[in-house]
Amino acid sequence: MVPRDQAVSLLSSFHVALARERDDALAAQGALQMIRAETSVEAEPTAEDSMTITELASALGVRTSALRFWEKVGLVAPERVTLRAGSARRYPVRAIREARITAALRAAGYRIPEVQHAMTSIRQLQDVDDPLKALESRIDAIAKRTLALLWAGADIADIITTA
């Protein structure tokens, strides 16, 4: 038989994992809603719609070192262009949006691992016709799993307290 504290700890870890999964999905949903609101008023992007690292850092109100770090941890993927003096980062529209989402989530208090999960969720939904509907379905599925876990937890609590 599993000791009581281990059973309670295991059940708690399941709740924490579900809560994190829900938070990641909600963060991705919020970011997508922000993008959708912007794209409804934007012109179609062109190849010239890119920014340098300095321009993007200034526009976002962050340091260039933050953008370099976000690139290093996979949050933003700028293009590399060759110049006479070497190479430089250029941020096309896709990378600008990734940086804006990252900046918004960081400003909202999300830590880097949480932002990474949210960005992964957004990127995985690129092949879906309506990513917001897909995320809504995912959030609903998480809610059902959470409810099932609560019911199971009640049964486990009964077993533990009567044992």
Buried (B, 14 or more C-beta within 10 A) or exposed (E): EEEEEEBBEEBEEBEEEBEEBBBBBBBBBBBBEBBEEEEEEEEEBEEEEBBBBEEBBEBBEBEBEBBBBBBEEBBBBBEEEEEEEEEBBBBBBBBBBBBBBBBBBBEEEBEBEBBBBBBBBBEEBEEEEEBBEBBEEBBEEBEEBBEEBEEEBEEBEEEBEEE
